[in-house]
Amino acid sequence: MEVIHPSRSSDDVRYIYLTSSHQAQIGLDDRDLPSRLQIARPDIIKSLNNSQRRVFRHSDIATLLGTEREFWRLAKSTTTQQFVDFLVDRSELQIVKLSSPDRPGSQITRYLRGNATPYEIALSIRPDSYLCHGTALYIHGLTEQVPKTIYVNREQSPKPQGTVLTQV
């Protein structure tokens, strides 16, 4: 709070710093004061919008926070979860939870920006994956049949040469 005495010039400015108890007495709340996240919000949104991605993993958001924390002047105590919560509450980032009947009880969480397609979401499940089968045919315009299932594959690692394959 800035106080200028009426009989003094504006060059003689005095500051009053309020403690939490004084803020409560005059009706101020910490929620009324902008946090560093709120102050940095325009730059954070700009970084998200500059990204070509519309689907993020938790680790992607952690990397973004780690990379830009200093530029945004965020406290080192700001956790990835606090950052995610802020983005979900104060930006267009949405949470989607994916589950599979083949793996009951397991969920994958993704964070969506803008109009992420189901194909982008499916590709985010495994790194270095690609669309295949009927999904690839549809995407490349080789069929007009809209797939009910999105097929995603990931290239397998090279196998040792000279091994004999057996089938049981």
Helices and strands as residue ranges (DSSP letters): E 2-4, E 13-15, H 20-25, G 30-32, H 36-50, E 55-56, H 58-72, H 80-90, E 94-100, E 103-112, H 118-123, E 129-131, H 133-139, E 152-154
